[in-house]
Amino acid sequence: MDDPTSPWSSAAQIAAAVRGGHVSAVEITRTALERVQSHNPRINAYTDLTAGRALREAAAIDRAQAAGQPLGPLAGVPFAVKNLFDVKGLPTRAGARINRELVPAERDATLISRMNQAGAVLLGTLNMGEYAYDFTGENAHDGPCRNPHDLSRMSGGSSSGCGAATAAGLAPISLGSDTNGSLRVPASLCGVFSLKPTYGRLSRAGTFPFVDSLDHLGPMARSTQDLALAYDAMQGPDPADHACADLPPRASDPMAGIRGLKIAVLDGWFHDNADDLARDAVAAAAAAFAGVTKVSVASFDAAEAARAAAYLVTNSESAGFHLDRLRGRIKDYDPDTRDRFLAGALLPAAWASRAQRVRHWGLQQALELFRSYDLLLAPATPCAAPLSGSKTLRLAGQDLALRPNLGLLSQPFSSIGLPVVTAPIFAPDTLPIGVQLIAAPWREDLTLRAAAFLETSETAAAYPPTVIPPAPARARLH
């Protein structure tokens, strides 16, 4: 068996080694914590380490293993969460200065509890864009989160720490949120897998909200199998989240293959708003699929309108939620976030109402596509990771504001709540970039199967970043 303490061991490998008694959960946890202490100062992915808690959780798993008790599918697997998740004993930062003054959470978020029940061990919380309103990963209060493949570049946001920590071997699994692309953008720029489930599939209870009608939670991982393990562990109804669907867990089978599936490459909006590297990534994925199943080209004509609707709904709902804080603490906001909330507060109510109708129309257009196709394929971001501090994005001959437009290809599917897996594509001598695999509502299984096919065909794989060397020998944590 490969060394399960390696930073590049998968969650599946770690859990198998712990269950088999080949390594202790405490050894896995100590090694993971040491690795974070060694490398996080350069990457700035973690904002809080929960070392004492992690070692206690790991010791409990080892006692259960020694007693011959059955262990969960994620036994001993380290994971970390975006700091908008409630963690018992910590204030829920949500990337904001104001939130540090909150009283510590009294209990964990639902998804943390479910990961713990499956045997996973919480290492800590991760950097993010302020109040999740960001695609860059450059937090004004906690500092920028850096891309492990090139420390001079952005990690993407707002689940920036999730993308960076997962890519850098600082956690095999991380949990983030996705309102307009906040899982998919950092997964694309950092070269890892992410799953944004159908709206309402995973509970959001115990997390700091951004836009109630758009917020999703989901995992990131370096392999499709690990993505599926985390997703399966977190499924199930939760009356504490009004939007959580009353659906039983449905086991994923990512290795079921794609033969017989009909896949469409989306053109139009998704071709015109992507650079050559993003288009090449889609072409590589399409070529891999075409060797096994039927691949066509299709248009999602509602894409631009759905993206605009998501933008208006985001501005309107989030501004309303933050209005009291804006009135009393406006100087404590990141100016970029503040200005977007203020703009949202000035939107006419009729615009937001119309945007909701457009969302419904956009979903109907997508469902029509799924009458002919099982999966849709599109780039996840218009480009690979920009240099840190960049303010503009050159696209289709125009200079666009970078911060809002890194998500212009992810927002159409956030708007209508469809399940999406982002799979990383690496070409020689280039930065990673992701493709989106989109399915009809509740068909996360198809997106995982397609991603697993690309991964096993080596078209999509989460390669270790060359800028992160093995952790040096150092004193053990106590």
Summary of the structure (lengths in Angstrom):
residues: 478
radius of gyration: 20.7
end to end distance: 27.7
largest distance: 64.8
contacts: 1891
relative contact order: 0.14
helix: 40%
strand: 17%
